[in-house]
Amino acid sequence: MDCTEKAHFKVLQAQIILTTLGTWGNHDLLHDSLGMAGQMALYLRDSGLLLHDFHSNDGSWSTWIQEEGQRRTKFIAYMICNNQTILYNMPPKILNSEVSSLYLPWPEELWSASTASEWKSLRSKGPHCVSFGDGYGKLFHNKALHRERVSLSSFGNLVLIHGLFQHIYLAWEASFCIPGSSKDQPTSIPVELLTRFHTALRRWQKSWETSSDPSITPISPKEPLGFNATAIFRIACIRLHFNLGPHRSLGTGDPEAIASAFCNAPRPAQTPKIYHAVLQSIHALSIPVRIGVEYVARTQTLTWSTIHSLCNLECALFLCKWLDTFASGPAFLH
C-alpha cells in the first residue's frame, strides 16, 4: 500500500467513526451524520477505492492483512450507509452494484490468526473466496451458495443480508405509484419479485446456518457478527411484505410524532409467504421476553447491537398490524 492509499483509508476510517457516532448518538448530530455519509460515499468513488479489489496469492501474511483490512473498511462504510436507510428511510448512498467487484471478507479465524504459520495453515484448509457480486447472485440461483466450495464468513454473510435488504428497499421504491395501487389500501411489490426475494432470503438463512458462526447470542467467541446479521435478516423479511420505512418518523426524534406514525401505519397485505415474516418476528421477540424485557434493557446494552433494538421494534409493530388485520375478518386467512 503506497502513501496515497494509506491516506485514503485514514480519511475513510475517520468518516466511518464520525458517521457512526452521528447515526446512533445525539439526535442533534443526525443531519451532520447524513451529510457525512454522503461525503463518505463520494470519497469512495472519487478515490477509486470501489473500482478494484486485490486478491494476492503470493502467500504473504502481511500483504493479506493489508488487503483484508481495506476490504473490511470498504464494506463497513457500505453497511453504515445501509443502516441509515434502515433507520431513516433514506435512499442508499452506496449501491450493491458499486461493491459488486469487492471480495467478501475471509473467515474470522484467518483474521484472528496470531502468527504467519497459523494463518498459512488455516488458509490452506479453507475454500476459495468469492466477490460480493458472485455471492449475491448465487442467492438467486437454484444451487445454494453454502453447497459450493466457497468461503462465507460471518462478516460476509452480514454483508450479503445488507445487500438483500437494499434490493428489497429499492423494489418498493420502484413499485411506487404503479397503476392499480392505492394509498388507502395495503399494497405489495409484484408477486413474482416477492417470491424471488423470499427464496433468496431462505437461501441466505441456510448459508448462515452452515457458516462457521451461526450464533444467536451476542457473546459468541467469534464476535457478534452472526448475531447482528439475524437482526438485518428479520428486518428484511418484514420489509419484503410490509414497507414500514415511511411509517415510523424516527428521524424526528419526537416520541409523540413516532407514536402517531405507528398508529397511522397501514396494515400489511396478505402476500405469499407472509407467515415466514410473522414467524421470524415471533422468534425475535421471544428472546427478550424469555430473558426478561427489563433485564435486557438494563444489562444488555453493552453487548447487543443497537440494530437489535430497531429489529425488535419493527417486529412488534409488524405483529401488531398483522394481528389487527387478522382480527378484521377470516378472509385474511385465505
C-alpha positions in Angstrom: 0.0 0.0 0.0 1.5 3.3 -1.0 1.3 6.6 0.9 -1.7 7.8 -1.1 -3.7 4.7 -0.4 -2.8 4.9 3.3 -4.1 8.5 3.3 -7.3 7.5 1.6 -8.0 4.8 4.2 -7.2 7.0 7.1 -9.7 9.6 5.8 -12.3 6.8 5.2 -11.9 5.4 8.7 -12.3 8.8 10.2 -15.5 9.3 8.2 -16.8 5.9 9.3 -16.3 6.8 13.0 -18.0 10.3 12.6 -20.9 8.9 10.6 -21.5 6.1 13.1 -21.4 8.4 16.1 -23.9 10.8 14.4 -26.2 7.9 13.3 -26.6 6.3 16.7 -25.7 9.2 19.0 -27.2 12.5 19.9 -30.2 13.5 17.6 -28.7 16.9 17.1 -25.9 15.3 15.1 -28.3 13.4 12.8 -28.2 15.8 9.9 -24.4 16.1 10.1 -24.2 12.3 10.1 -26.4 12.0 7.0 -24.3 14.6 5.2 -21.1 12.8 6.3 -22.4 9.5 4.9 -22.9 11.2 1.5 -19.4 12.6 1.6 -18.1 9.2 2.5 -19.8 7.6 -0.5 -18.5 10.3 -2.7 -15.0 9.9 -1.4 -15.1 6.2 -2.0 -16.0 6.9 -5.6 -13.6 9.8 -6.3 -10.7 7.9 -4.7 -11.3 4.9 -6.9 -11.5 2.6 -3.9 -14.6 0.9 -5.2 -13.2 0.2 -8.7 -11.0 -2.7 -7.8 -10.1 -5.2 -5.1 -6.8 -7.0 -4.7 -6.6 -10.8 -4.1 -3.0 -11.7 -3.9 -1.7 -15.3 -4.0 1.9 -14.5 -3.0 1.5 -16.3 0.3 2.4 -13.2 2.3 0.6 -12.8 5.6 1.4 -9.0 5.8 0.0 -8.4 2.3 -3.1 -10.3 3.1 -3.7 -8.3 6.3 -3.5 -5.1 4.3 -5.8 -6.3 1.6 -8.3 -7.7 4.1 -8.3 -4.6 6.2 -9.0 -2.4 3.2 -11.8 -4.8 2.1 -13.5 -4.8 5.5 -13.2 -1.0 5.8 -15.0 -0.5 2.5 -17.8 -2.9 3.5 -18.2 -1.2 6.8 -18.8 2.1 5.0 -21.3 0.4 2.8 -23.2 -1.1 5.7 -23.2 2.1 7.7 -24.9 3.8 4.8 -27.4 0.9 4.7 -28.1 1.3 8.4 -29.2 4.9 7.7 -31.6 3.6 5.0 -33.0 1.1 7.6 -33.3 3.7 10.3 -34.4 6.8 8.5 -35.8 5.5 5.1 -33.0 7.4 3.3 -32.0 6.3 -0.2 -28.9 4.1 -0.1 -25.8 6.1 -0.7 -23.6 3.2 -1.8 -25.4 0.7 -4.2 -24.9 -3.0 -4.4 -23.6 -2.6 -7.9 -20.8 -0.4 -6.6 -19.4 -3.0 -4.3 -20.0 -6.0 -6.6 -16.3 -6.4 -7.5 -15.1 -6.4 -3.9 -14.3 -9.8 -2.5 -16.3 -10.9 0.5 -14.3 -10.9 3.8 -12.4 -14.1 4.7 -13.4 -16.2 7.7 -12.8 -14.7 11.2 -10.3 -17.5 12.0 -7.9 -16.1 9.4 -8.4 -12.5 10.6 -7.7 -13.5 14.2 -4.6 -15.6 13.4 -1.7 -14.5 15.7 1.2 -15.8 13.6 2.0 -16.2 10.0 2.3 -20.0 10.3 -1.2 -20.2 11.9 -2.6 -18.1 9.2 -1.0 -20.1 6.4 -2.3 -23.4 7.9 -5.8 -22.0 8.1 -5.8 -20.6 4.6 -4.5 -23.9 3.1 -7.5 -25.7 4.5 -10.1 -23.1 3.6 -12.2 -22.8 0.5 -11.8 -20.0 -2.0 -13.3 -16.6 -1.6 -15.9 -15.0 -3.9 -16.8 -11.5 -4.8 -19.9 -9.7 -3.5 -21.5 -9.8 -6.9 -20.9 -13.6 -7.3 -22.0 -14.4 -3.8 -25.1 -12.2 -4.0 -26.1 -13.6 -7.4 -25.9 -17.2 -6.2 -28.6 -16.4 -3.6 -31.0 -16.2 -6.6 -29.7 -19.3 -8.3 -31.1 -22.8 -7.9 -27.8 -24.1 -6.4 -27.4 -22.7 -2.9 -24.2 -20.9 -2.1 -23.4 -22.9 1.0 -23.2 -26.1 -1.1 -20.3 -24.8 -3.1 -16.7 -24.7 -2.0 -16.6 -21.0 -1.2 -15.7 -19.1 1.9 -18.6 -17.4 3.6 -17.5 -15.7 6.9 -19.8 -14.2 9.5 -18.8 -10.8 8.1 -19.5 -12.0 4.5 -23.0 -13.2 5.5 -23.7 -9.9 7.2 -22.7 -8.0 4.0 -24.9 -10.2 1.8 -28.0 -9.7 4.0 -27.4 -6.0 3.8 -27.4 -6.4 0.0 -30.8 -8.2 0.1 -32.3 -5.5 2.4 -31.1 -2.8 0.0 -32.6 -4.6 -3.0 -35.9 -5.0 -1.3 -36.0 -1.3 -0.4 -35.3 -0.4 -4.0 -38.0 -2.8 -5.2 -40.6 -1.0 -3.0 -39.4 2.4 -4.4 -39.6 1.1 -8.0 -43.2 -0.1 -7.4 -44.4 3.3 -6.1 -47.4 4.7 -8.0 -47.9 1.5 -10.1 -51.3 1.7 -11.7 -53.9 -0.1 -9.7 -52.3 0.6 -6.3 -54.0 2.8 -3.7 -52.5 4.6 -0.8 -55.6 3.8 1.2 -55.2 0.0 0.9 -52.3 -2.3 1.7 -50.0 -2.9 -1.3 -47.1 -5.1 -2.0 -44.3 -5.5 -4.5 -45.0 -7.7 -7.6 -45.7 -11.3 -6.5 -43.1 -12.7 -8.9 -40.4 -10.5 -7.4 -41.6 -11.1 -3.9 -41.3 -14.9 -4.4 -37.7 -14.5 -5.7 -36.7 -12.4 -2.7 -38.3 -14.9 -0.4 -36.3 -17.7 -2.0 -33.1 -15.6 -1.7 -33.8 -14.9 2.0 -34.3 -18.6 2.7 -31.0 -19.5 0.9 -29.2 -16.8 2.9 -30.6 -18.3 6.1 -29.4 -21.8 5.1 -26.0 -20.3 4.3 -25.8 -18.6 7.6 -26.9 -21.8 9.5 -24.0 -23.7 7.9 -21.4 -21.0 8.4 -18.6 -21.2 11.0 -20.6 -18.9 13.4 -24.4 -19.4 13.2 -24.7 -17.6 16.5 -27.8 -16.3 18.1 -26.0 -14.8 21.0 -24.1 -11.5 21.2 -21.3 -13.1 23.4 -20.1 -15.5 20.7 -16.4 -16.1 20.9 -16.2 -15.3 17.2 -17.7 -11.8 17.8 -21.4 -10.9 17.4 -21.4 -10.5 13.6 -23.5 -13.6 13.1 -25.9 -12.5 15.8 -26.2 -9.0 14.3 -26.9 -10.5 10.8 -30.0 -12.1 12.2 -31.4 -8.7 13.0 -30.9 -7.4 9.5 -32.4 -10.7 8.2 -35.6 -10.3 10.2 -36.0 -6.6 9.2 -35.6 -7.7 5.5 -38.2 -10.5 6.0 -40.6 -7.9 7.4 -39.9 -5.2 4.8 -40.4 -7.8 2.0 -44.1 -7.9 2.9 -44.7 -4.7 4.8 -43.0 -1.4 3.8 -42.6 0.1 7.3 -39.8 2.5 6.4 -42.1 5.6 5.6 -44.3 5.0 8.6 -42.1 5.4 11.6 -40.9 9.0 11.7 -37.7 8.0 13.6 -35.8 10.9 12.1 -37.9 13.4 14.0 -36.7 12.2 17.4 -40.1 13.2 18.7 -41.8 10.4 20.7 -45.3 11.7 20.0 -44.7 12.0 16.3 -43.2 8.5 16.2 -46.2 7.1 18.1 -48.6 8.8 15.8 -46.8 7.4 12.8 -47.0 3.9 14.2 -50.8 4.3 14.8 -51.4 5.6 11.3 -49.2 3.0 9.6 -51.2 0.8 7.1 -52.0 -2.8 7.7 -49.9 -5.4 5.8 -51.3 -7.0 2.7 -51.9 -10.7 2.7 -49.0 -11.7 0.5 -47.4 -15.1 -0.3 -45.1 -16.3 2.4 -46.1 -13.6 4.9 -46.2 -16.2 7.6 -42.4 -16.5 7.4 -42.1 -12.9 8.4 -44.6 -13.5 11.2 -42.6 -16.5 12.5 -39.3 -14.6 12.4 -40.9 -11.7 14.3 -42.1 -14.1 17.0 -38.7 -15.6 17.3 -37.0 -12.2 17.6 -39.4 -11.1 20.4 -39.2 -14.4 22.2 -35.6 -13.7 23.2 -36.1 -10.6 25.3 -39.4 -12.0 26.6 -37.7 -15.2 27.7 -34.8 -13.4 29.3 -36.9 -10.6 30.7 -37.5 -7.2 28.9 -36.4 -5.1 31.9 -33.3 -7.3 32.4 -32.4 -6.9 28.7 -32.9 -3.2 28.8 -30.7 -2.7 31.9 -27.9 -5.2 31.3 -27.6 -6.0 27.6 -26.9 -2.5 26.1 -23.2 -3.1 26.0 -23.4 -6.5 24.2 -26.5 -6.1 22.0 -26.1 -4.0 18.8 -28.5 -1.1 18.5 -29.8 -2.7 15.3 -31.4 -5.4 17.5 -33.5 -2.8 19.3 -34.7 -1.5 15.9 -35.4 -5.0 14.8 -37.5 -5.8 17.9 -39.4 -2.5 17.4 -40.2 -3.4 13.8 -41.1 -7.0 14.7 -43.5 -5.7 17.4 -45.1 -3.1 15.1 -45.5 -5.6 12.3 -47.1 -8.2 14.5 -49.4 -5.6 15.9 -50.6 -4.5 12.5 -50.8 -8.1 11.2 -52.9 -9.2 14.2 -55.1 -6.1 13.6 -55.7 -7.2 10.1 -56.1 -10.8 11.2 -58.8 -9.8 13.6 -60.7 -7.8 11.0 -62.1 -10.9 9.3 -61.5 -14.6 8.4 -61.0 -13.7 4.8 -57.4 -12.7 5.7 -56.5 -16.3 6.3 -57.1 -17.3 2.7 
